[in-house]
Amino acid sequence: MLKLRDISGKKLVKVFESFGFAVVKQKGSHIKMTRFFGASTQTLVIPNHISIAKGTLKEIYDQAQIFISEKELKDIFYS
């Protein structure tokens, strides 16, 4: 059974930047990332924590799957 990795907010920002997302603003410890894909705007919010809680990480993974294929994300999020 696959387990979620322990990932920091800083690492997730770098991962999503590699998929074309850019940081548009930060308020407190939350980073808003956006990419423009055709006529649509795709947005993710990443907490800038040293270690993101497993439940939060799973929600980010589920939300990112709307924009990025599971195959590309699985190796990053799961071990």
Secondary structure, DSSP 8 states (H G I E B T S, - for coil): ---B----HHHHHHHHHHTT-EEEEEETTEEEEEEEETTEEEEEEEE--SS--HHHHHHHHHHHTTTS-HHHHHHHHB-
